[in-house]
């Protein structure tokens, strides 16, 4: 099982941990890093169940390289 590097996303208003984003999208880096890997960042939109605040956060990051996907 690959390790996933998942960030916790807390509401900026009240600090409630919001586990699931209601919407996600990927942002692919336009240039590879020194090891010729492309970083893919998955962003999410979160909605706080306590106060209703909507905010953006990083869901996870992945690096795509010649050796496959590194999470
Ligand atoms: Zn909140």
PDB file of the backbone (N, CA, C, O) and the ligand in Angstrom, with CONECT records:
HET     ZN  A 101       1
ATOM      1  N   UNK A   1       0.856  -1.212   0.000  1.00  0.00           N
ATOM      2  CA  UNK A   1       0.000   0.000   0.000  1.00  0.00           C
ATOM      3  C   UNK A   1       0.882   1.248   0.000  1.00  0.00           C
ATOM      4  O   UNK A   1       1.745   1.403   0.864  1.00  0.00           O
ATOM      5  N   UNK A   2       0.670   2.108  -0.938  1.00  0.00           N
ATOM      6  CA  UNK A   2       1.445   3.355  -0.918  1.00  0.00           C
ATOM      7  C   UNK A   2       0.986   4.254   0.216  1.00  0.00           C
ATOM      8  O   UNK A   2      -0.188   4.278   0.586  1.00  0.00           O
ATOM      9  N   UNK A   3       1.931   4.979   0.746  1.00  0.00           N
ATOM     10  CA  UNK A   3       1.593   5.930   1.799  1.00  0.00           C
ATOM     11  C   UNK A   3       0.971   7.163   1.170  1.00  0.00           C
ATOM     12  O   UNK A   3       1.501   7.709   0.202  1.00  0.00           O
ATOM     13  N   UNK A   4      -0.111   7.583   1.700  1.00  0.00           N
ATOM     14  CA  UNK A   4      -0.702   8.817   1.188  1.00  0.00           C
ATOM     15  C   UNK A   4      -0.428   9.935   2.169  1.00  0.00           C
ATOM     16  O   UNK A   4      -0.562   9.788   3.383  1.00  0.00           O
ATOM     17  N   UNK A   5      -0.047  11.029   1.607  1.00  0.00           N
ATOM     18  CA  UNK A   5       0.286  12.187   2.418  1.00  0.00           C
ATOM     19  C   UNK A   5      -0.924  13.109   2.436  1.00  0.00           C
ATOM     20  O   UNK A   5      -1.052  14.008   1.604  1.00  0.00           O
ATOM     21  N   UNK A   6      -1.777  12.879   3.363  1.00  0.00           N
ATOM     22  CA  UNK A   6      -3.025  13.629   3.395  1.00  0.00           C
ATOM     23  C   UNK A   6      -2.972  14.698   4.467  1.00  0.00           C
ATOM     24  O   UNK A   6      -2.625  14.440   5.620  1.00  0.00           O
ATOM     25  N   UNK A   7      -3.316  15.870   4.066  1.00  0.00           N
ATOM     26  CA  UNK A   7      -3.326  16.986   5.011  1.00  0.00           C
ATOM     27  C   UNK A   7      -4.656  17.074   5.721  1.00  0.00           C
ATOM     28  O   UNK A   7      -5.698  16.718   5.171  1.00  0.00           O
ATOM     29  N   UNK A   8      -4.608  17.553   6.951  1.00  0.00           N
ATOM     30  CA  UNK A   8      -5.861  17.841   7.636  1.00  0.00           C
ATOM     31  C   UNK A   8      -6.268  19.260   7.309  1.00  0.00           C
ATOM     32  O   UNK A   8      -5.443  20.171   7.247  1.00  0.00           O
ATOM     33  N   UNK A   9      -7.540  19.419   7.106  1.00  0.00           N
ATOM     34  CA  UNK A   9      -8.043  20.742   6.781  1.00  0.00           C
ATOM     35  C   UNK A   9      -9.032  21.187   7.845  1.00  0.00           C
ATOM     36  O   UNK A   9     -10.086  20.583   8.044  1.00  0.00           O
ATOM     37  N   UNK A  10      -8.654  22.264   8.523  1.00  0.00           N
ATOM     38  CA  UNK A  10      -9.500  22.806   9.574  1.00  0.00           C
ATOM     39  C   UNK A  10     -10.129  24.108   9.123  1.00  0.00           C
ATOM     40  O   UNK A  10      -9.533  24.887   8.379  1.00  0.00           O
ATOM     41  N   UNK A  11     -11.337  24.323   9.586  1.00  0.00           N
ATOM     42  CA  UNK A  11     -12.053  25.558   9.275  1.00  0.00           C
ATOM     43  C   UNK A  11     -11.270  26.764   9.779  1.00  0.00           C
ATOM     44  O   UNK A  11     -10.873  26.799  10.944  1.00  0.00           O
ATOM     45  N   UNK A  12     -11.043  27.757   8.912  1.00  0.00           N
ATOM     46  CA  UNK A  12     -10.306  28.943   9.362  1.00  0.00           C
ATOM     47  C   UNK A  12     -11.113  29.811  10.333  1.00  0.00           C
ATOM     48  O   UNK A  12     -10.553  30.657  11.030  1.00  0.00           O
ATOM     49  N   UNK A  13     -12.414  29.597  10.374  1.00  0.00           N
ATOM     50  CA  UNK A  13     -13.266  30.405  11.252  1.00  0.00           C
ATOM     51  C   UNK A  13     -13.336  29.827  12.659  1.00  0.00           C
ATOM     52  O   UNK A  13     -13.131  30.539  13.642  1.00  0.00           O
ATOM     53  N   UNK A  14     -13.626  28.537  12.747  1.00  0.00           N
ATOM     54  CA  UNK A  14     -13.878  27.947  14.066  1.00  0.00           C
ATOM     55  C   UNK A  14     -12.973  26.760  14.379  1.00  0.00           C
ATOM     56  O   UNK A  14     -13.030  26.225  15.486  1.00  0.00           O
ATOM     57  N   UNK A  15     -12.148  26.342  13.440  1.00  0.00           N
ATOM     58  CA  UNK A  15     -11.175  25.290  13.733  1.00  0.00           C
ATOM     59  C   UNK A  15     -11.691  23.866  13.638  1.00  0.00           C
ATOM     60  O   UNK A  15     -10.964  22.921  13.945  1.00  0.00           O
ATOM     61  N   UNK A  16     -12.943  23.699  13.214  1.00  0.00           N
ATOM     62  CA  UNK A  16     -13.494  22.350  13.074  1.00  0.00           C
ATOM     63  C   UNK A  16     -12.766  21.595  11.959  1.00  0.00           C
ATOM     64  O   UNK A  16     -12.539  22.133  10.876  1.00  0.00           O
ATOM     65  N   UNK A  17     -12.407  20.344  12.239  1.00  0.00           N
ATOM     66  CA  UNK A  17     -11.768  19.523  11.216  1.00  0.00           C
ATOM     67  C   UNK A  17     -12.811  19.075  10.201  1.00  0.00           C
ATOM     68  O   UNK A  17     -13.810  18.446  10.551  1.00  0.00           O
ATOM     69  N   UNK A  18     -12.561  19.409   8.942  1.00  0.00           N
ATOM     70  CA  UNK A  18     -13.463  19.005   7.867  1.00  0.00           C
ATOM     71  C   UNK A  18     -12.771  17.912   7.074  1.00  0.00           C
ATOM     72  O   UNK A  18     -11.748  18.147   6.431  1.00  0.00           O
ATOM     73  N   UNK A  19     -13.339  16.712   7.125  1.00  0.00           N
ATOM     74  CA  UNK A  19     -12.644  15.562   6.542  1.00  0.00           C
ATOM     75  C   UNK A  19     -12.786  15.464   5.032  1.00  0.00           C
ATOM     76  O   UNK A  19     -11.804  15.243   4.323  1.00  0.00           O
ATOM     77  N   UNK A  20     -14.002  15.628   4.542  1.00  0.00           N
ATOM     78  CA  UNK A  20     -14.242  15.371   3.123  1.00  0.00           C
ATOM     79  C   UNK A  20     -14.504  16.664   2.360  1.00  0.00           C
ATOM     80  O   UNK A  20     -15.396  17.431   2.724  1.00  0.00           O
ATOM     81  N   UNK A  21     -13.736  16.906   1.309  1.00  0.00           N
ATOM     82  CA  UNK A  21     -14.050  18.045   0.453  1.00  0.00           C
ATOM     83  C   UNK A  21     -15.292  17.743  -0.389  1.00  0.00           C
ATOM     84  O   UNK A  21     -15.525  16.594  -0.765  1.00  0.00           O
ATOM     85  N   UNK A  22     -16.078  18.764  -0.681  1.00  0.00           N
ATOM     86  CA  UNK A  22     -17.251  18.528  -1.539  1.00  0.00           C
ATOM     87  C   UNK A  22     -16.886  18.644  -3.007  1.00  0.00           C
ATOM     88  O   UNK A  22     -17.666  18.284  -3.889  1.00  0.00           O
ATOM     89  N   UNK A  23     -15.687  19.152  -3.254  1.00  0.00           N
ATOM     90  CA  UNK A  23     -15.247  19.275  -4.642  1.00  0.00           C
ATOM     91  C   UNK A  23     -13.726  19.196  -4.649  1.00  0.00           C
ATOM     92  O   UNK A  23     -13.071  19.777  -3.784  1.00  0.00           O
ATOM     93  N   UNK A  24     -13.163  18.485  -5.612  1.00  0.00           N
ATOM     94  CA  UNK A  24     -11.705  18.428  -5.719  1.00  0.00           C
ATOM     95  C   UNK A  24     -11.281  18.672  -7.159  1.00  0.00           C
ATOM     96  O   UNK A  24     -12.043  18.451  -8.101  1.00  0.00           O
ATOM     97  N   UNK A  25     -10.060  19.128  -7.300  1.00  0.00           N
ATOM     98  CA  UNK A  25      -9.496  19.250  -8.640  1.00  0.00           C
ATOM     99  C   UNK A  25      -7.978  19.114  -8.534  1.00  0.00           C
ATOM    100  O   UNK A  25      -7.386  19.294  -7.470  1.00  0.00           O
ATOM    101  N   UNK A  26      -7.378  18.793  -9.665  1.00  0.00           N
ATOM    102  CA  UNK A  26      -5.938  18.571  -9.692  1.00  0.00           C
ATOM    103  C   UNK A  26      -5.231  19.733 -10.346  1.00  0.00           C
ATOM    104  O   UNK A  26      -5.724  20.333 -11.301  1.00  0.00           O
ATOM    105  N   UNK A  27      -4.058  20.039  -9.808  1.00  0.00           N
ATOM    106  CA  UNK A  27      -3.213  21.046 -10.425  1.00  0.00           C
ATOM    107  C   UNK A  27      -1.877  20.373 -10.733  1.00  0.00           C
ATOM    108  O   UNK A  27      -1.159  19.932  -9.836  1.00  0.00           O
ATOM    109  N   UNK A  28      -1.568  20.310 -12.020  1.00  0.00           N
ATOM    110  CA  UNK A  28      -0.331  19.650 -12.433  1.00  0.00           C
ATOM    111  C   UNK A  28       0.736  20.710 -12.652  1.00  0.00           C
ATOM    112  O   UNK A  28       0.526  21.676 -13.386  1.00  0.00           O
ATOM    113  N   UNK A  29       1.884  20.520 -12.009  1.00  0.00           N
ATOM    114  CA  UNK A  29       2.987  21.468 -12.167  1.00  0.00           C
ATOM    115  C   UNK A  29       3.444  21.482 -13.625  1.00  0.00           C
ATOM    116  O   UNK A  29       3.598  20.424 -14.235  1.00  0.00           O
ATOM    117  N   UNK A  30       3.660  22.667 -14.182  1.00  0.00           N
ATOM    118  CA  UNK A  30       4.028  22.753 -15.607  1.00  0.00           C
ATOM    119  C   UNK A  30       5.441  22.258 -15.898  1.00  0.00           C
ATOM    120  O   UNK A  30       5.754  21.915 -17.038  1.00  0.00           O
ATOM    121  N   UNK A  31       6.302  22.219 -14.870  1.00  0.00           N
ATOM    122  CA  UNK A  31       7.679  21.785 -15.093  1.00  0.00           C
ATOM    123  C   UNK A  31       8.048  20.679 -14.104  1.00  0.00           C
ATOM    124  O   UNK A  31       7.601  20.689 -12.958  1.00  0.00           O
ATOM    125  N   UNK A  32       8.861  19.731 -14.554  1.00  0.00           N
ATOM    126  CA  UNK A  32       9.317  18.679 -13.637  1.00  0.00           C
ATOM    127  C   UNK A  32      10.375  19.203 -12.668  1.00  0.00           C
ATOM    128  O   UNK A  32      11.016  20.222 -12.927  1.00  0.00           O
ATOM    129  N   UNK A  33      10.551  18.497 -11.548  1.00  0.00           N
ATOM    130  CA  UNK A  33      11.599  18.886 -10.606  1.00  0.00           C
ATOM    131  C   UNK A  33      12.937  18.302 -11.052  1.00  0.00           C
ATOM    132  O   UNK A  33      13.061  17.786 -12.162  1.00  0.00           O
ATOM    133  N   UNK A  34      13.946  18.391 -10.163  1.00  0.00           N
ATOM    134  CA  UNK A  34      15.305  17.950 -10.529  1.00  0.00           C
ATOM    135  C   UNK A  34      15.362  16.478 -10.908  1.00  0.00           C
ATOM    136  O   UNK A  34      16.185  16.063 -11.724  1.00  0.00           O
ATOM    137  N   UNK A  35      14.471  15.694 -10.301  1.00  0.00           N
ATOM    138  CA  UNK A  35      14.460  14.263 -10.601  1.00  0.00           C
ATOM    139  C   UNK A  35      13.488  13.918 -11.720  1.00  0.00           C
ATOM    140  O   UNK A  35      13.105  12.761 -11.891  1.00  0.00           O
ATOM    141  N   UNK A  36      13.096  14.934 -12.479  1.00  0.00           N
ATOM    142  CA  UNK A  36      12.206  14.761 -13.621  1.00  0.00           C
ATOM    143  C   UNK A  36      10.839  14.188 -13.218  1.00  0.00           C
ATOM    144  O   UNK A  36      10.233  13.392 -13.936  1.00  0.00           O
ATOM    145  N   UNK A  37      10.397  14.615 -12.074  1.00  0.00           N
ATOM    146  CA  UNK A  37       9.077  14.189 -11.633  1.00  0.00           C
ATOM    147  C   UNK A  37       8.131  15.375 -11.677  1.00  0.00           C
ATOM    148  O   UNK A  37       8.505  16.517 -11.410  1.00  0.00           O
ATOM    149  N   UNK A  38       6.912  15.067 -12.018  1.00  0.00           N
ATOM    150  CA  UNK A  38       5.882  16.093 -12.061  1.00  0.00           C
ATOM    151  C   UNK A  38       5.068  16.023 -10.767  1.00  0.00           C
ATOM    152  O   UNK A  38       4.593  14.959 -10.370  1.00  0.00           O
ATOM    153  N   UNK A  39       4.921  17.156 -10.134  1.00  0.00           N
ATOM    154  CA  UNK A  39       4.123  17.190  -8.914  1.00  0.00           C
ATOM    155  C   UNK A  39       2.668  17.496  -9.253  1.00  0.00           C
ATOM    156  O   UNK A  39       2.358  18.468  -9.941  1.00  0.00           O
ATOM    157  N   UNK A  40       1.801  16.650  -8.756  1.00  0.00           N
ATOM    158  CA  UNK A  40       0.378  16.866  -8.935  1.00  0.00           C
ATOM    159  C   UNK A  40      -0.216  17.184  -7.561  1.00  0.00           C
ATOM    160  O   UNK A  40      -0.107  16.389  -6.626  1.00  0.00           O
ATOM    161  N   UNK A  41      -0.828  18.326  -7.456  1.00  0.00           N
ATOM    162  CA  UNK A  41      -1.451  18.707  -6.199  1.00  0.00           C
ATOM    163  C   UNK A  41      -2.959  18.605  -6.355  1.00  0.00           C
ATOM    164  O   UNK A  41      -3.538  19.117  -7.313  1.00  0.00           O
ATOM    165  N   UNK A  42      -3.577  17.938  -5.401  1.00  0.00           N
ATOM    166  CA  UNK A  42      -5.033  17.831  -5.430  1.00  0.00           C
ATOM    167  C   UNK A  42      -5.603  18.804  -4.408  1.00  0.00           C
ATOM    168  O   UNK A  42      -5.361  18.691  -3.207  1.00  0.00           O
ATOM    169  N   UNK A  43      -6.365  19.760  -4.918  1.00  0.00           N
ATOM    170  CA  UNK A  43      -7.007  20.748  -4.071  1.00  0.00           C
ATOM    171  C   UNK A  43      -8.452  20.338  -3.812  1.00  0.00           C
ATOM    172  O   UNK A  43      -9.053  19.590  -4.583  1.00  0.00           O
ATOM    173  N   UNK A  44      -8.976  20.830  -2.744  1.00  0.00           N
ATOM    174  CA  UNK A  44     -10.376  20.560  -2.447  1.00  0.00           C
ATOM    175  C   UNK A  44     -11.066  21.791  -1.910  1.00  0.00           C
ATOM    176  O   UNK A  44     -10.442  22.665  -1.309  1.00  0.00           O
ATOM    177  N   UNK A  45     -12.383  21.844  -2.140  1.00  0.00           N
ATOM    178  CA  UNK A  45     -13.208  22.864  -1.510  1.00  0.00           C
ATOM    179  C   UNK A  45     -13.910  22.190  -0.335  1.00  0.00           C
ATOM    180  O   UNK A  45     -14.518  21.130  -0.479  1.00  0.00           O
ATOM    181  N   UNK A  46     -13.814  22.818   0.812  1.00  0.00           N
ATOM    182  CA  UNK A  46     -14.392  22.258   2.024  1.00  0.00           C
ATOM    183  C   UNK A  46     -15.498  23.174   2.533  1.00  0.00           C
ATOM    184  O   UNK A  46     -15.463  24.391   2.357  1.00  0.00           O
ATOM    185  N   UNK A  47     -16.478  22.545   3.169  1.00  0.00           N
ATOM    186  CA  UNK A  47     -17.526  23.337   3.809  1.00  0.00           C
ATOM    187  C   UNK A  47     -17.610  22.901   5.261  1.00  0.00           C
ATOM    188  O   UNK A  47     -17.809  21.722   5.554  1.00  0.00           O
ATOM    189  N   UNK A  48     -17.460  23.838   6.150  1.00  0.00           N
ATOM    190  CA  UNK A  48     -17.470  23.541   7.584  1.00  0.00           C
ATOM    191  C   UNK A  48     -18.879  23.134   8.025  1.00  0.00           C
ATOM    192  O   UNK A  48     -19.839  23.858   7.760  1.00  0.00           O
ATOM    193  N   UNK A  49     -19.013  21.978   8.699  1.00  0.00           N
ATOM    194  CA  UNK A  49     -20.338  21.553   9.159  1.00  0.00           C
ATOM    195  C   UNK A  49     -20.833  22.359  10.347  1.00  0.00           C
ATOM    196  O   UNK A  49     -22.026  22.345  10.651  1.00  0.00           O
ATOM    197  N   UNK A  50     -19.934  23.058  11.021  1.00  0.00           N
ATOM    198  CA  UNK A  50     -20.332  23.820  12.207  1.00  0.00           C
ATOM    199  C   UNK A  50     -20.838  25.216  11.860  1.00  0.00           C
ATOM    200  O   UNK A  50     -21.900  25.635  12.322  1.00  0.00           O
ATOM    201  N   UNK A  51     -20.059  25.938  11.033  1.00  0.00           N
ATOM    202  CA  UNK A  51     -20.419  27.337  10.782  1.00  0.00           C
ATOM    203  C   UNK A  51     -20.732  27.611   9.314  1.00  0.00           C
ATOM    204  O   UNK A  51     -21.152  28.717   8.974  1.00  0.00           O
ATOM    205  N   UNK A  52     -20.537  26.627   8.438  1.00  0.00           N
ATOM    206  CA  UNK A  52     -20.895  26.815   7.045  1.00  0.00           C
ATOM    207  C   UNK A  52     -19.855  27.513   6.203  1.00  0.00           C
ATOM    208  O   UNK A  52     -20.072  27.751   5.015  1.00  0.00           O
ATOM    209  N   UNK A  53     -18.726  27.843   6.806  1.00  0.00           N
ATOM    210  CA  UNK A  53     -17.658  28.514   6.073  1.00  0.00           C
ATOM    211  C   UNK A  53     -17.106  27.610   4.981  1.00  0.00           C
ATOM    212  O   UNK A  53     -16.862  26.424   5.205  1.00  0.00           O
ATOM    213  N   UNK A  54     -16.915  28.179   3.805  1.00  0.00           N
ATOM    214  CA  UNK A  54     -16.318  27.426   2.708  1.00  0.00           C
ATOM    215  C   UNK A  54     -14.881  27.880   2.530  1.00  0.00           C
ATOM    216  O   UNK A  54     -14.595  29.077   2.529  1.00  0.00           O
ATOM    217  N   UNK A  55     -13.986  26.926   2.380  1.00  0.00           N
ATOM    218  CA  UNK A  55     -12.587  27.282   2.211  1.00  0.00           C
ATOM    219  C   UNK A  55     -11.879  26.253   1.345  1.00  0.00           C
ATOM    220  O   UNK A  55     -12.347  25.130   1.162  1.00  0.00           O
ATOM    221  N   UNK A  56     -10.749  26.669   0.826  1.00  0.00           N
ATOM    222  CA  UNK A  56      -9.972  25.825  -0.064  1.00  0.00           C
ATOM    223  C   UNK A  56      -8.813  25.214   0.707  1.00  0.00           C
ATOM    224  O   UNK A  56      -8.238  25.860   1.583  1.00  0.00           O
ATOM    225  N   UNK A  57      -8.473  23.993   0.391  1.00  0.00           N
ATOM    226  CA  UNK A  57      -7.337  23.362   1.057  1.00  0.00           C
ATOM    227  C   UNK A  57      -6.670  22.354   0.148  1.00  0.00           C
ATOM    228  O   UNK A  57      -7.208  21.972  -0.891  1.00  0.00           O
ATOM    229  N   UNK A  58      -5.474  21.926   0.566  1.00  0.00           N
ATOM    230  CA  UNK A  58      -4.763  20.891  -0.179  1.00  0.00           C
ATOM    231  C   UNK A  58      -5.198  19.535   0.344  1.00  0.00           C
ATOM    232  O   UNK A  58      -5.102  19.265   1.541  1.00  0.00           O
ATOM    233  N   UNK A  59      -5.673  18.689  -0.544  1.00  0.00           N
ATOM    234  CA  UNK A  59      -6.103  17.344  -0.143  1.00  0.00           C
ATOM    235  C   UNK A  59      -4.908  16.410  -0.091  1.00  0.00           C
ATOM    236  O   UNK A  59      -4.682  15.742   0.918  1.00  0.00           O
ATOM    237  N   UNK A  60      -4.147  16.361  -1.164  1.00  0.00           N
ATOM    238  CA  UNK A  60      -2.935  15.545  -1.169  1.00  0.00           C
ATOM    239  C   UNK A  60      -2.037  15.949  -2.325  1.00  0.00           C
ATOM    240  O   UNK A  60      -2.430  16.682  -3.233  1.00  0.00           O
ATOM    241  N   UNK A  61      -0.820  15.441  -2.251  1.00  0.00           N
ATOM    242  CA  UNK A  61       0.140  15.719  -3.318  1.00  0.00           C
ATOM    243  C   UNK A  61       0.701  14.407  -3.808  1.00  0.00           C
ATOM    244  O   UNK A  61       0.902  13.475  -3.028  1.00  0.00           O
ATOM    245  N   UNK A  62       0.953  14.334  -5.096  1.00  0.00           N
ATOM    246  CA  UNK A  62       1.543  13.124  -5.652  1.00  0.00           C
ATOM    247  C   UNK A  62       2.646  13.537  -6.612  1.00  0.00           C
ATOM    248  O   UNK A  62       2.575  14.587  -7.251  1.00  0.00           O
ATOM    249  N   UNK A  63       3.672  12.691  -6.702  1.00  0.00           N
ATOM    250  CA  UNK A  63       4.729  12.977  -7.674  1.00  0.00           C
ATOM    251  C   UNK A  63       4.723  11.872  -8.715  1.00  0.00           C
ATOM    252  O   UNK A  63       4.774  10.685  -8.392  1.00  0.00           O
ATOM    253  N   UNK A  64       4.659  12.284  -9.954  1.00  0.00           N
ATOM    254  CA  UNK A  64       4.650  11.333 -11.047  1.00  0.00           C
ATOM    255  C   UNK A  64       6.033  11.333 -11.692  1.00  0.00           C
ATOM    256  O   UNK A  64       6.534  12.370 -12.127  1.00  0.00           O
ATOM    257  N   UNK A  65       6.629  10.164 -11.744  1.00  0.00           N
ATOM    258  CA  UNK A  65       7.951  10.068 -12.353  1.00  0.00           C
ATOM    259  C   UNK A  65       8.087   8.816 -13.173  1.00  0.00           C
ATOM    260  O   UNK A  65       7.128   8.077 -13.394  1.00  0.00           O
ATOM    261  N   UNK A  66       9.323   8.592 -13.624  1.00  0.00           N
ATOM    262  CA  UNK A  66       9.571   7.423 -14.469  1.00  0.00           C
ATOM    263  C   UNK A  66       9.392   6.116 -13.705  1.00  0.00           C
ATOM    264  O   UNK A  66       9.158   5.064 -14.301  1.00  0.00           O
ATOM    265  N   UNK A  67       9.504   6.193 -12.373  1.00  0.00           N
ATOM    266  CA  UNK A  67       9.349   4.980 -11.583  1.00  0.00           C
ATOM    267  C   UNK A  67       7.918   4.772 -11.111  1.00  0.00           C
ATOM    268  O   UNK A  67       7.647   3.902 -10.283  1.00  0.00           O
ATOM    269  N   UNK A  68       7.030   5.553 -11.630  1.00  0.00           N
ATOM    270  CA  UNK A  68       5.623   5.393 -11.256  1.00  0.00           C
ATOM    271  C   UNK A  68       5.173   6.498 -10.320  1.00  0.00           C
ATOM    272  O   UNK A  68       5.828   7.531 -10.182  1.00  0.00           O
ATOM    273  N   UNK A  69       4.084   6.263  -9.707  1.00  0.00           N
ATOM    274  CA  UNK A  69       3.490   7.276  -8.843  1.00  0.00           C
ATOM    275  C   UNK A  69       4.032   7.136  -7.427  1.00  0.00           C
ATOM    276  O   UNK A  69       4.008   6.063  -6.826  1.00  0.00           O
ATOM    277  N   UNK A  70       4.511   8.243  -6.930  1.00  0.00           N
ATOM    278  CA  UNK A  70       5.000   8.260  -5.560  1.00  0.00           C
ATOM    279  C   UNK A  70       4.097   9.156  -4.744  1.00  0.00           C
ATOM    280  O   UNK A  70       3.992  10.356  -5.000  1.00  0.00           O
ATOM    281  N   UNK A  71       3.447   8.564  -3.759  1.00  0.00           N
ATOM    282  CA  UNK A  71       2.508   9.355  -2.964  1.00  0.00           C
ATOM    283  C   UNK A  71       3.140   9.787  -1.653  1.00  0.00           C
ATOM    284  O   UNK A  71       2.496  10.464  -0.851  1.00  0.00           O
TER     285      UNK A  71
HETATM  286 ZN    ZN A 101     -16.296  26.566  10.904  1.00  0.00          ZN
END
